[in-house]
Amino acid sequence: MNSPVISVPRVARPAGYAHPFLEAAQGRVPSRPPVWIMRQAGRYLPDYRRVRKLFPSFLDFCRSPEHVAEVTVQPVDQIGVDAAILFSDILVLLPPLGLNLEFVEGEGPVVRNPIRDAAAIETLPAVDVNASLGYVFEGIRLTLENLSGYVPLIGFAGGPFTVASYMVEGGSSKELSKLKGLMFSNPKAYHLLLEKLATVTAAYLCEQIRQGVHAVTVMDSWAGYLGPQDYREFVFPHTRSVIEQVKASFPNVPLIHYANGAPTLLSDFTRLGANVVGLDWRVELSEVFKAHPSQIFQGNLDPCYLFAPPEKIAAKVSEIKEVVGKRPHIWNLGHGILPETPLENARAFVRAVHGES
């Protein structure tokens, strides 16, 4: 039996309204604590599951602008988040690069022709993002129409290292042995691959901004697979290149960087040039704030906390609020919301952040 849909009525915004998410992302104390949730347009929402069933292929779903716009807005209206994040996937760049990508039920993304050698890397085609990813930009346009300025829209792309992992591994991997093997055995080819990815990723994010998104996120989910020295040599320069290229064109658009399972790399993340650094739950927020007093952060509640009763979620939020104080901060989970999360518990988290009973 499906959970009932929870509707959060939209309240008209006054002229000149400052969105709390953008206030915090730009380093200003927001009018109220802003919150959004990674993967908030996802399987925990009954309405999302209804739309997903219309498509046998996940990629076909991502390529349907009308349905992208529908599911992107669902969590705004059903759990009351302060920002929408465009429904898409970090791997939409792979088909334009000539890779045969499929999403296999129970297996996840599978690349049928993975990149394994220098010759394949050298012959990767240049990508015209407007020509090959127009459906993404049409999804942005329709989503902005649906939102009507009610909350900001966040765009995103995968970090070059994370996207490269799928290109080289051929899918998800617990070790990244093939990518790291290329990295250590043929660093020249590896760096060429990430340079090419950095170029197309920056172009993709810049075009999302031109199309109207209010902020962008670089999701480098697998950066935690590396130790500090290897991260600084093999990943940091390419992620920073993406951020520098975007910032050169759009210096006033907030940019968020997020990586999962990488507390040892936090100091490196704060040097990338992102406005906001996302945190997972493996760090102590008070210690992070003390070590980085001028950095804006996002996160970092363990997603599994949303399986607790709503009153316990509210108590945990109150505890974190004591740590955050008056500091600009963007509330979020430490990773994506889990599909089994009760819808009411997601709403309870948002309500607690907003100070609503």
N, C-alpha and C positions, 0 to 999 in steps of 0.2 A: 504494500500500500504506500503510495507516495505521500511525502510530508506536505502539509498545506503550504501554499505560497504565501509568504509574508510580504505585504506591501508597505513600503515606507513612503508616505505622500511627499511629493516634491513641494517645497515651500518657495514661493517666488523670491528671487534674489533682488535686493535693491540696487539701484544704479550705482556703479562704482564698487560693487561688492568685491572684497578681497578673498579669494579662495584660500582657506587655511593650509591646504597642501602646498600651494605655490608660495605662500608666505614662509612656511617652514623650510621648504627646499631652497629658498633664496636667503635664508639666514635670519629672517625676521621672526619675532615671537608671534605665533599665530593667534587669531581671535578665539580659536578653540583647538584642542588637540586633533590633528588630522590623522585619518587612518585609511589604509587600503590593504588588500591582502593579495599576495602573490598567488596566481592561478585562481583568482576570485571568480572568473567566468569558467566554471568547471563542473565536474560530475556530482558534487555535493548538492547542486541546484537541480531540483526536479525539472524545471523549465529547460535548463541546458540539456539534460538527458533526452527530453522530448525532441529538441531540435537536432541533436546528434544522431538520433535514429533515422533521420531523413537521408543520411549519407552513408553508403557502405564504405567509403574511403575517407579517412581523416583529412587527407590533403584536399579532397573535393570540398569538404566542409570549410577549410581555411580559404578556399578559392571562391566562396560564395559571399560577395560583399553584403548582400541583404541579411544573410543569416549571421555573418560576423558582427554586423551592427546590432542585431537583435541580442545576441548573447553577451556582447561587450557591455551593454547597458543593464542587463538583468541584475547584477549585484548592486548597482546604484539604487535601483528601485526596490530591491527585495531585502537587502541588508543594510543599506544606508551609508555605504563607503563614501569617502570624500574625493575619490578620483576613480576614473575608469581606466583600465589598461586594455589596449587593443587585443582582441582575441586573434592569435596567430601562433606561429611556432618559430623557434630559432633556426630551424632547418629549411625554411622556404628558400634560402639562398642556394641550396644544393642543386636543384634541377637546372637553374640558369647556368650553373658551373659545369653542367654536363653529367651530373651524377644521377643514377637511377635510384630514386628514393621511394620507399614504400613504408607504410606503417602497418605492421603485422599484429593482429590481435594476440595478446598474451606475450608478445615479444618486443613490441615497440618499434622504433625506427630501424630500418634495414637498408643499407646501401649496397646494391647488387654489383656495382663496379667501383670498389674502393680505390683510393689513391695510395700507391705503395712505393713509388720510386720517383727519382728526380725527373725522368722524362715525362711522366704523367703530370707532375707539378708544373713543369715548364710549359706544357701545352694547354693548361687550363685556360678557357676562353675569358676574354674581358666581358664584364657584365654591364649591360645598360639596364639599370634598375627600373626605369620608367617603362621600358619595352617589356621586360620580363616579369615585373611584379606590380603591374597596374592594378590587379585585383586587390592588393593590399591597400593601395592609395584610394581606391574607390570605397573600400571598407571604412577607411578613415573619414572620408567625406560623408558617408551615410551615417556613421556613428556620431559625428559632430552635429548633424541635423537632428538626430534623436536626442542628444544631450541638451541641445539648445543653450549651451553655456552654463548649465546647472552645476557641473563639476568639470575639472580639467580632464583631458585625455592624455594618457601616457603611451608612447610608442616604445618599441624595444628591438634589440637584436642580440644575438649571442656573441660572446667574446671570441676572438679569433682562435684561441687555444681550444675552447670548448667545441666550437663548430668543426675545427680540424680533427678533433678526436673522432667524430662520427665519420668524417671523410676517409680517415685512415683505418680506423678499426672496422668499419663496415656496419657499425651499429653501436649499441650501448656496450660498455666494457667495465669490469670491476677493477682492472689493473692498468688500462691504457698502455699495455705492453707494446703494441705495434707503433703507436704514436711516439711513445718515449724511446722505443728502439730507433725509430727514424731520427728523433731529436739528438740522440747520443752518437749514432753511427754516421749520420750524414747531416750535420748541423746546417750546412749551406742550403741543402734542399729544404730542410725544415723551415728555416728562416724565410726562404722564398715563398713557401706556402703561406706562412702567416702574414708576410707583407702583402701578398695578393688578397688575402682575406681581410686584412685591416683596411685596404683601399675600398673594397666593395662594401664592407660593413659601414664605414664612415659615410659613403655615398648613400647607402640605404637609410641610415638614420637622418641624414641631412634632408633627404627627400620626404621622409615622414614629417619632419618639422615644417618643411615648405607646404605640405598638405594640411597642416593645422594642428598637429599634436602640440601639447603645451609643455611636455617634458619627455625625456627619453631615458631608457635604462639599458645598460650593458650587462647582460647575464653571463658571467663567466663561471658557470656552476662547477666546473671540474678543476678549477685552479688549485684546489686543496690537494690534488694528487701529487703536487710538487713540494719539495722543501724550499726554504727561503732562497738559497743560492741559485738553484735551478730556475725558480720562478723569476728572479731578477734578470737572469741571463736570457731565458727562453720565452717568457711571456710578457713581463712588464713592458718592454719597449714597444711591443705590438699593441697591447691594450692602450698604453699611453698615446700611441700614434692615432688610434681611433678617436680618443677623447680630444686630442689636440686638433684634429681635423674638424670635428664637429664644433668645437668651441671657437675655432677660427672663423667659421661662418655664422655661428649663432651663439655669441658669448653670453647672452642673457637668458638662454633657455636652460632650465635646470637639467642636469645629467646625473643619474644615479648609477653607481657600480655595485653589483652584488656577486658574491662568490660564496659557495656553501662549503662548510667543513674546512675552513682555512684560518683558524684563529692566529696561527703563527705568522701569517702574512698580513695582518691588519695594518701594521705600520707602513708596509709597501702600498697597500690599497689607498691609504690617505695621501700618498704622494703622486697618485695617478692624475690628479686634476679634476676629479669628479666633484660636483657640488655636495652630493650625498653619498655616504658609504653604507651599504646594507650590511647588517650583522645577523649571524645565525645565533642559536641559543647556547653555543659552546663558549661564549665569552660572558664575563661579569660586567654588566652595564656600568656600574659605578666606577670600576677600574678603567674601562674604556674612556669614559667621560673625563676622568682625571688625567689620563695620559694624552688625550687629544681635546683640549678645551675649546678649540675654535672650529672643529670639524662637525658638520651636521651628520647625524646618523639616522638610520632606518632599521626598525626591527624591535625586539628579537625574540618574541615569545615562541616557545616550542609548539609546533602545530598540534602535537598530541594533547596539549593543554585544553584544546577545544573539545575534547571528549569528557572533560570534567563537568560537573553540574554548573549551571549559569552563575549561581552565587559564588562558587569557588573561582570561576573565571573573573568575576567582578572583583573579588578580593585580591587576586593576583595583579590585575590591572592597577588597583589602588596602591599596591606595594611598589609597582614599577613607577607610578606617578610620583611617589616620594623621591625616587632616584632622579627622575627627569627634571622635576622642579619647573622652573621658568625657561629652561633651555629649549630652543627650537628643536623639535624632534618629530620624525614621521613614524607613526605607529604602524606595525606590520608584524607578521609572523617571521620566524627565522628561516622559513622555507615555504614552499607552496602548501596551500590548504589541502588536506587529504580528502579523497573522494567520499570516505565513510563519515565525514564530519556531519553531525546533525545541523540542519539549516538554522534552527533556533539558537544553537550555540554560537554559530558565526555571528548572528545578529546580536547575541548577548555580549560578545566581545566588542563589537562596534559601539553598542549602546553604552558599555562601561567606559570605553575611551572617551566618549562624548559626555560622560557624566549624567546620562539619562537613567532613570529608574526602570 
